[in-house]
Amino acid sequence: MKIEPVHITLVCLFCRAELKGSEDASYSPGTLKKCKECGEENDYESVVEVAKEKGVAQIKQDLEDQLKNEFKNIFGKKR
């Protein structure tokens, strides 16, 4: 079973626009990241937590789909 990498984008908690920033930027607990689309300030820790939840959900879905296909291939073949 091959698991593909999952890429999750950090998004604004208010407008769901992608939060962009410098690649070399360092964020610490309590940092606020301003959305360039709506101007709202997002708590960085909350944004990361939402991204983690999305990532876990995506991985679960991918694994479930792969398992369904594997079982279909194994048990769906006529003997």
Secondary structure, 3 states (H helix, E strand, C coil): CCCCCCCCCCECCCCCCECCCCCCCCCCCCCEEECCCCCCEEEHHHHHHHHHHHHHHHHHHHHHHHHHHHHHHHHCCCC
